[in-house]
Amino acid sequence: MRISVIGCGYLGAVHAAAMASLGHDVVGIDLDERKIDLLARGESPFFEPGLPEMLAEQTASGRLRFSDSIEEARGAKVHFLALGTPQSSSGSADLSHLLTAVADLLLVLQPGDLVVGKSTVPVGTAAHLALTIEAAGATLAWNPEFLREGHAIADTVKPDRLVYGVNDERAVALLDEVYGGILALGTPRMVTDFATAELVKVAANAFLATKISFINAMAEIAEVAGADVTQLADAIGMDDRIGRRFLNAGLGFGGGCLPKDIRGFIARAKELGVGDSLAFLHEVDRINLRRRDRVVTLVRDELGGSIANHRVAVLGLSFKPDSDDVRDSPALDVACRLVLEGARVSLTDPQAIETSKRLMPSLDYRDDMLDAVADAEVLLVLTEWREYRDLDPVSLADRVAGRTVIDARNCLDVERWQAAGWRVVSLGRPVAAPRVLSDV
Ligand SMILES: NC(=O)c1ccc[n+]([C@@H]2O[C@H](COP(=O)([O-])OP(=O)(O)OC[C@H]3O[C@@H](n4cnc5c(N)ncnc54)[C@H](O)[C@@H]3O)[C@@H](O)[C@H]2O)c1
């Protein structure tokens, strides 16, 4: 089937490549020429495991093309909308990219085409857009996307479920044809109305954010009560009504989705006159942001009350491992606050230095992790990349000026670090004092 994917960011580029891998003839459209140039050469404009291989294979097969011209979408039977819906200054979702793209698409849309929204939008958006799309003789469906950066390929070709928000039998059949290869794997698919499909996405993200902030609130209590939040999470997580996933206490959530989605959801509920229903999400957001304050406080405390002029090394900048995405990254936020307080901060990350530089060009980035930690008085692990979880605390001990590590993701083997002479300061756990200083 001929398919266009409009917007080739984290979602759209992966979706376009995945649709081609299912055998469709796909064109990806984006306004960003740099992105299109890379994608057209079969290269990924961002870090996502498995994507470069998939792009190279699918562009070489001739099934996948990219263009900056909406004209190339003419003739496609199905058009996916994968535009960004960032947070506006009021907290609500900014739909301007989506609306501009729909206006562009109307120039080439043909009667009988199916337009499929994948962007995360405020409930009510699809019903509104359907009016213009139906006036052009086409049909609209809303098909929210649940991919996780770092697992985007697997999540796209083998998702937990497919949700079609649509009220047209022919559109359901077309979507079934598009996703034939995925449905053949036994993937559950639900057909709902527009509003339910839109809500499924924001409700799922609100739930996940709440679960993370719940355990981070427990971490705040554990810190004053002298308890260990990781043991607490293990123990409550063994109850299968609760489950252990998303109960890792730490620096909290960030990225291009969870923070803006819960704020957009709060704003939309207020517009609908049911703001009280989501009042708890304010608290979820506040708990999340307080974890960043807490890490800055810990650094200050470890350095005797003032950060100014002290050398600090930051390991990890992306909002989570296996991604180079630094949108609303807790790690980059903490690093910037330390710089603002006058610390001499060297920053490193396995993949997110370039993306961080685009946002914060003037910080002291080091490609070589060993270079970043040299002479640091305090080491901060802010993103739980495998490289950092597997660090050798013994060899690192000789490079730093002070053997204090702040494990803001509860990802280090505390006993190993202690045994190598480190003081390990964690979120939601008692400080672990160094064990065998003389052996190091
Ligand atoms: N990133 C994720 O993990 C993820 C997961 C699920 C859902 N989503 C949702 O998917 C949507 C897209 O997210 P993203 O992370 O891919 O955003 P993104 O910012 O990475 O990508 C959006 C792309 O759209 C392009 N664009 C903007 N205006 C355009 C236009 N008029 N025509 C063509 N292209 C245009 C931009 O250049 C950009 O490349 C958002 O609503 C997001 O909430 C994202």
The ligand as an SDF file (V2000), in Angstrom:
LIG
                    3D

 44 48  0  0  0  0  0  0  0  0999 V2000
    8.9380   10.4210   20.9140 N   0  0  0  0  0  0  0  0  0  0  0  0
    8.2010    9.4600   21.4580 C   0  0  0  0  0  0  0  0  0  0  0  0
    8.7110    8.5660   22.1570 O   0  0  0  0  0  0  0  0  0  0  0  0
    6.7010    9.4410   21.2710 C   0  0  0  0  0  0  0  0  0  0  0  0
    5.9780    8.3000   21.6680 C   0  0  0  0  0  0  0  0  0  0  0  0
    4.6050    8.2900   21.5150 C   0  0  0  0  0  0  0  0  0  0  0  0
    3.9500    9.4130   21.0240 C   0  0  0  0  0  0  0  0  0  0  0  0
    4.6790   10.5210   20.6830 N   0  0  0  0  0  0  0  0  0  0  0  0
    3.9570   11.6730   20.1640 C   0  0  0  0  0  0  0  0  0  0  0  0
    4.2140   11.7330   18.7760 O   0  0  0  0  0  0  0  0  0  0  0  0
    4.2690   13.0840   18.3310 C   0  0  0  0  0  0  0  0  0  0  0  0
    5.6140   13.3280   17.6600 C   0  0  0  0  0  0  0  0  0  0  0  0
    6.6190   13.2030   18.6300 O   0  0  0  0  0  0  0  0  0  0  0  0
    8.1670   13.1630   18.2480 P   0  0  0  0  0  0  0  0  0  0  0  0
    8.8940   12.8420   19.4810 O   0  0  0  0  0  0  0  0  0  0  0  0
    8.3570   12.3070   17.0410 O   0  0  0  0  0  0  0  0  0  0  0  0
    8.3880   14.7130   17.8370 O   0  0  0  0  0  0  0  0  0  0  0  0
    9.5840   15.3360   17.0140 P   0  0  0  0  0  0  0  0  0  0  0  0
    9.6190   16.7740   17.3610 O   0  0  0  0  0  0  0  0  0  0  0  0
   10.8050   14.4830   17.1740 O   0  0  0  0  0  0  0  0  0  0  0  0
    9.1230   15.1880   15.4760 O   0  0  0  0  0  0  0  0  0  0  0  0
    8.1890   16.0030   14.8520 C   0  0  0  0  0  0  0  0  0  0  0  0
    8.6640   16.2600   13.4080 C   0  0  0  0  0  0  0  0  0  0  0  0
    7.6850   16.9750   12.6900 O   0  0  0  0  0  0  0  0  0  0  0  0
    8.3300   17.8520   11.8000 C   0  0  0  0  0  0  0  0  0  0  0  0
    7.3940   18.8920   11.3360 N   0  0  0  0  0  0  0  0  0  0  0  0
    6.9570   19.9960   12.0080 C   0  0  0  0  0  0  0  0  0  0  0  0
    6.0690   20.6590   11.2350 N   0  0  0  0  0  0  0  0  0  0  0  0
    5.9380   19.9510   10.0880 C   0  0  0  0  0  0  0  0  0  0  0  0
    5.1440   20.1050    8.9120 C   0  0  0  0  0  0  0  0  0  0  0  0
    4.2930   21.1330    8.7740 N   0  0  0  0  0  0  0  0  0  0  0  0
    5.2630   19.2020    7.9220 N   0  0  0  0  0  0  0  0  0  0  0  0
    6.1120   18.1490    8.0460 C   0  0  0  0  0  0  0  0  0  0  0  0
    6.8770   17.9340    9.1360 N   0  0  0  0  0  0  0  0  0  0  0  0
    6.7790   18.8290   10.1340 C   0  0  0  0  0  0  0  0  0  0  0  0
    9.5150   18.3800   12.6220 C   0  0  0  0  0  0  0  0  0  0  0  0
   10.5220   18.8960   11.7700 O   0  0  0  0  0  0  0  0  0  0  0  0
    9.9410   17.0970   13.3540 C   0  0  0  0  0  0  0  0  0  0  0  0
   10.9360   16.3850   12.6340 O   0  0  0  0  0  0  0  0  0  0  0  0
    4.0180   13.9320   19.5810 C   0  0  0  0  0  0  0  0  0  0  0  0
    2.6560   14.2260   19.6690 O   0  0  0  0  0  0  0  0  0  0  0  0
    4.4260   13.0030   20.6980 C   0  0  0  0  0  0  0  0  0  0  0  0
    3.7900   13.3220   21.9150 O   0  0  0  0  0  0  0  0  0  0  0  0
    6.0340   10.5500   20.7690 C   0  0  0  0  0  0  0  0  0  0  0  0
  1  2  1  0
  2  3  2  0
  2  4  1  0
  4  5  1  0
  4 44  2  0
  5  6  2  0
  6  7  1  0
  7  8  2  0
  8  9  1  0
  8 44  1  0
  9 10  1  0
  9 42  1  0
 10 11  1  0
 11 12  1  0
 11 40  1  0
 12 13  1  0
 13 14  1  0
 14 15  2  0
 14 16  1  0
 14 17  1  0
 17 18  1  0
 18 19  2  0
 18 20  1  0
 18 21  1  0
 21 22  1  0
 22 23  1  0
 23 24  1  0
 23 38  1  0
 24 25  1  0
 25 26  1  0
 25 36  1  0
 26 27  1  0
 26 35  1  0
 27 28  2  0
 28 29  1  0
 29 30  1  0
 29 35  2  0
 30 31  1  0
 30 32  2  0
 32 33  1  0
 33 34  2  0
 34 35  1  0
 36 37  1  0
 36 38  1  0
 38 39  1  0
 40 41  1  0
 40 42  1  0
 42 43  1  0
M  CHG  2   8   1  16  -1
M  END
$$$$
